């Protein structure tokens, strides 16, 4: 069953329209997250909003939105006044134009969303709009209001549905020249360039996101496992060894080419080495795993477990941080 829609409204192309549901295509909810707690009691902390001048707590009914026009001078804006700013893109994504996908600068891409028909009656109209864009290498540009802000959204077919990617406004994209202008113009010798191109060829391959590994996340999960098992862990920062300065660039390129030729084929990863003295944990920490892996490993014990017992690893869902 599909999750509850993040946004509901209509998709419109000229006089053709259909009801749609929009959901984020990306999520960071699987990452390990922390909450602030009292070191001594291990209780969660709760923040309290106070008046900056009087330092008195402010009740929810007395909180409002303000725009600062001068230092410590605000215009009070009521929620009802914001709700009155009704524009068509509040409820409708109208496709205004179509442009070649290759013309959109990657810096303008922001967040991707899945778009699906939200009513059986509108499925045919949705299919017409989707199929009209297939094979054209074009994206449709429209406008949509999300989180009370109007955004430009680029639409393109993806399987049975559509992918909509919000685009940044020009004012949100920084000028590259401000960062690149001090880079000197260097004429790279042909032999160096050929060696570098050869290194690129030896490292070329197909895009496979399944090969992406979040090494920090893995190390963080391992830290939590050790802490839960009461195994001593390292503290403090390890000194970072910066790469050695290249004295002879040509020599470094040649050695890189030779190292690439001598590199052995990749070996299959071995199972994780068991930590000496570590007992099975009563509540193993769940890291980044697919939903299938997690559900397959969930087990409810029929009786309390003793520390010395050997038990299968069981995944327990960690509490998510509130957004």
C-alpha positions in Angstrom: 0.0 0.0 0.0 1.4 3.4 -1.0 2.2 5.8 1.8 0.0 8.8 2.6 0.5 11.5 -0.1 2.7 14.5 0.7 0.7 16.7 -1.7 -2.6 16.2 -3.5 -4.0 18.2 -6.3 -4.3 18.2 -10.1 -2.0 17.8 -13.0 -3.1 20.0 -16.0 -1.9 20.1 -19.6 -3.9 22.6 -21.6 -7.6 21.4 -21.2 -6.6 17.9 -20.0 -6.4 17.4 -16.2 -6.3 14.6 -13.7 -6.1 14.2 -9.9 -2.6 13.3 -8.7 -0.7 12.4 -5.5 2.9 13.5 -4.9 5.4 11.8 -2.6 9.1 12.4 -1.9 11.3 10.1 -3.9 14.2 10.3 -1.3 14.3 9.8 2.5 16.9 10.1 5.2 14.7 8.3 7.8 17.0 5.2 7.7 19.9 7.1 9.1 21.0 6.8 12.7 19.8 9.8 14.6 20.2 11.1 18.1 18.1 12.9 20.7 19.4 15.3 23.4 19.2 13.6 26.9 20.2 14.3 30.4 23.6 12.6 30.9 22.7 11.5 34.4 19.1 10.4 34.2 19.1 9.4 30.5 15.8 11.3 30.2 15.0 13.2 27.0 15.3 17.0 27.1 12.5 19.3 26.1 13.1 22.7 24.7 11.0 25.6 25.9 10.4 28.8 23.9 10.9 32.0 25.9 10.6 35.7 25.2 14.1 36.9 24.2 13.7 40.1 26.4 11.6 39.1 29.4 12.9 35.4 29.5 9.3 34.4 30.3 7.9 31.1 28.7 5.5 31.8 25.8 2.4 29.7 25.5 1.5 28.2 22.1 -1.5 30.5 21.8 0.8 33.6 22.1 3.3 32.5 19.4 3.1 34.1 16.0 5.1 34.7 12.8 7.1 37.9 12.3 9.1 39.5 9.6 12.1 41.6 10.8 12.1 44.9 8.9 14.7 46.5 11.2 16.7 45.3 14.2 14.2 44.0 16.8 11.3 45.5 14.8 8.9 43.0 13.4 5.7 42.9 11.3 3.2 40.4 12.7 1.7 38.0 10.1 -1.4 36.0 10.9 -1.9 32.4 9.6 -5.2 33.5 8.1 -3.4 36.2 6.1 -1.1 33.6 4.6 -3.9 31.3 3.8 -5.6 34.1 1.9 -2.7 34.2 -0.5 -4.4 31.6 -2.8 -2.8 31.0 -6.1 -3.7 28.4 -8.7 -0.5 26.4 -8.1 -1.7 25.7 -4.5 -3.8 22.9 -5.9 -2.8 22.4 -9.5 0.5 21.7 -11.3 -0.1 23.2 -14.7 2.5 22.3 -17.4 3.4 25.7 -18.9 6.1 24.6 -21.3 8.4 21.7 -22.5 12.2 22.1 -22.7 15.1 19.6 -23.7 16.2 17.8 -20.5 19.8 18.4 -21.5 19.4 22.2 -21.2 18.6 22.2 -17.5 21.8 22.9 -15.5 22.2 20.3 -12.8 22.7 23.0 -10.2 19.1 23.9 -10.5 17.8 20.4 -9.5 16.5 20.3 -6.0 14.2 17.5 -4.6 12.7 14.6 -6.6 9.1 13.4 -6.1 7.0 10.5 -7.3 3.8 11.5 -9.0 0.9 9.0 -9.5 -2.8 9.3 -10.4 -5.0 9.7 -7.4 -8.3 8.6 -8.8 -9.4 5.8 -11.2 -11.4 8.3 -13.2 -8.2 10.3 -14.0 -5.9 7.4 -14.9 -6.5 7.7 -18.6 -5.8 11.4 -18.7 -2.6 10.8 -16.6 -1.5 8.1 -19.0 -2.0 10.5 -22.0 0.1 13.2 -20.4 2.8 10.6 -19.4 3.0 8.8 -22.7 3.1 12.0 -24.7 6.4 12.9 -23.1 8.0 9.4 -23.5 10.9 9.2 -26.0 11.0 13.0 -26.5 14.0 13.8 -24.2 11.9 16.7 -23.0 10.7 17.7 -19.5 7.5 19.6 -18.7 7.9 22.7 -16.5 5.1 23.7 -14.2 4.5 25.4 -10.8 3.5 23.9 -7.5 3.1 25.2 -3.9 4.9 23.0 -1.3 5.5 24.0 2.3 3.8 27.3 1.5 6.3 28.3 -1.2 5.8 28.2 -4.9 8.3 26.1 -6.7 9.1 25.4 -10.4 8.8 21.6 -11.0 10.3 19.6 -13.9 8.2 16.6 -14.9 9.3 13.5 -16.9 8.0 10.0 -17.3 9.3 7.2 -15.1 7.9 3.7 -15.5 4.1 3.9 -14.9 4.3 7.2 -13.2 6.1 10.6 -13.4 9.1 12.0 -11.6 8.8 15.6 -10.6 11.9 17.5 -9.5 11.6 20.9 -7.9 14.0 23.4 -9.4 15.9 26.2 -7.6 15.4 29.8 -8.6 18.3 31.7 -10.1 18.7 33.7 -6.9 19.3 30.4 -5.0 22.1 29.3 -7.3 25.6 30.7 -6.5 27.7 32.1 -9.3 30.5 29.6 -10.0 32.9 32.4 -11.2 33.1 33.7 -7.6 34.8 30.5 -6.7 36.7 29.6 -9.8 38.0 33.0 -10.9 41.3 32.6 -9.0 42.2 29.2 -10.5 45.0 29.9 -13.0 44.9 28.9 -16.6 47.3 26.0 -17.0 48.4 24.4 -20.3 48.6 20.7 -19.4 51.3 18.8 -21.3 50.0 16.2 -23.8 51.8 13.2 -22.2 50.4 14.0 -18.8 46.9 14.3 -20.2 47.2 11.0 -22.0 48.3 9.3 -18.7 45.4 10.8 -16.8 43.0 9.8 -19.5 44.3 6.2 -19.3 43.7 6.2 -15.5 40.1 7.4 -16.2 39.6 4.5 -18.7 40.8 1.9 -16.2 38.4 3.2 -13.6 35.4 3.6 -15.9 32.3 1.5 -15.4 28.5 1.6 -15.2 26.6 3.6 -12.7 25.4 1.3 -9.9 24.0 3.0 -6.7 24.0 -0.3 -4.9 27.8 0.0 -4.7 27.4 3.2 -2.6 28.4 2.6 1.0 27.9 5.1 3.8 31.1 4.3 5.7 30.3 6.8 8.5 26.9 5.2 9.0 28.4 1.8 9.2 31.0 2.9 11.7 28.3 4.6 13.7 26.1 1.5 13.8 29.2 -0.5 14.9 29.9 2.0 17.7 26.3 1.6 18.9 26.6 -2.2 18.9 29.7 -2.0 21.0 28.2 0.4 23.4 25.1 -1.7 23.8 27.3 -4.7 24.5 29.4 -2.8 27.0 32.6 -3.1 25.0 35.1 -0.3 25.4 35.3 2.0 22.4 37.9 4.6 21.2 37.5 8.2 22.2 38.9 11.3 20.8 39.9 12.2 17.2 42.4 10.2 15.3 45.0 12.4 13.5 44.3 12.7 9.9 47.2 12.0 7.6 47.0 14.4 4.7 48.1 13.0 1.3 51.8 13.6 0.6 52.5 16.6 -1.7 53.3 15.5 -5.3 56.8 16.5 -6.2 56.9 15.0 -9.7 53.4 14.9 -11.2 54.5 12.9 -14.3 56.1 10.3 -12.0 53.0 10.1 -9.9 50.8 9.6 -13.0 53.1 6.8 -14.4 53.1 5.0 -11.0 49.3 5.3 -10.9 49.1 3.6 -14.3 51.4 0.8 -13.2 49.4 0.3 -10.0 46.2 0.0 -12.0 47.7 -2.7 -14.2 49.0 -4.7 -11.2 45.8 -4.4 -9.1 44.3 -7.8 -8.4 40.7 -8.5 -9.3 38.2 -7.6 -6.5 37.5 -10.3 -4.0 34.2 -11.2 -2.4 33.7 -9.6 0.9 34.1 -11.8 3.9 31.7 -11.9 6.8 32.2 -9.4 9.6 34.8 -10.6 12.1 33.3 -11.3 15.5 34.6 -9.0 18.3 36.4 -11.0 20.9 34.5 -11.2 24.1 31.3 -9.8 22.6 28.1 -11.5 23.7 25.0 -11.5 21.6 23.1 -8.3 22.3 19.5 -8.3 23.5 18.5 -5.4 21.3 20.8 -5.4 18.2 21.1 -2.0 16.5 19.5 -1.7 13.1 21.6 0.1 10.5 20.7 0.8 6.9 18.9 -2.2 5.6 16.2 -3.0 3.1 12.6 -3.4 4.4 12.7 -7.1 3.5 15.9 -7.7 5.5 14.5 -6.0 8.5 11.1 -7.7 8.5 12.7 -11.1 7.9 14.9 -10.7 11.0 12.2 -9.4 13.5 11.7 -12.0 16.2 9.8 -11.7 19.5 11.2 -13.7 22.3 8.8 -16.0 24.1 10.6 -15.5 27.4 13.1 -13.1 28.9 16.7 -13.6 27.6 19.7 -14.1 29.8 22.9 -12.4 29.0 24.8 -15.6 28.5 22.4 -17.1 26.0 23.4 -17.3 22.3 20.5 -15.9 20.3 19.9 -15.1 16.6 20.3 -11.4 15.8 17.0 -9.6 15.8 16.4 -6.2 14.3 14.4 -3.7 16.3 13.3 -0.5 14.7 15.0 2.4 16.2 12.9 5.4 17.1 13.0 8.1 14.5 13.7 11.7 15.3 10.7 13.9 14.9 10.9 16.1 11.9 
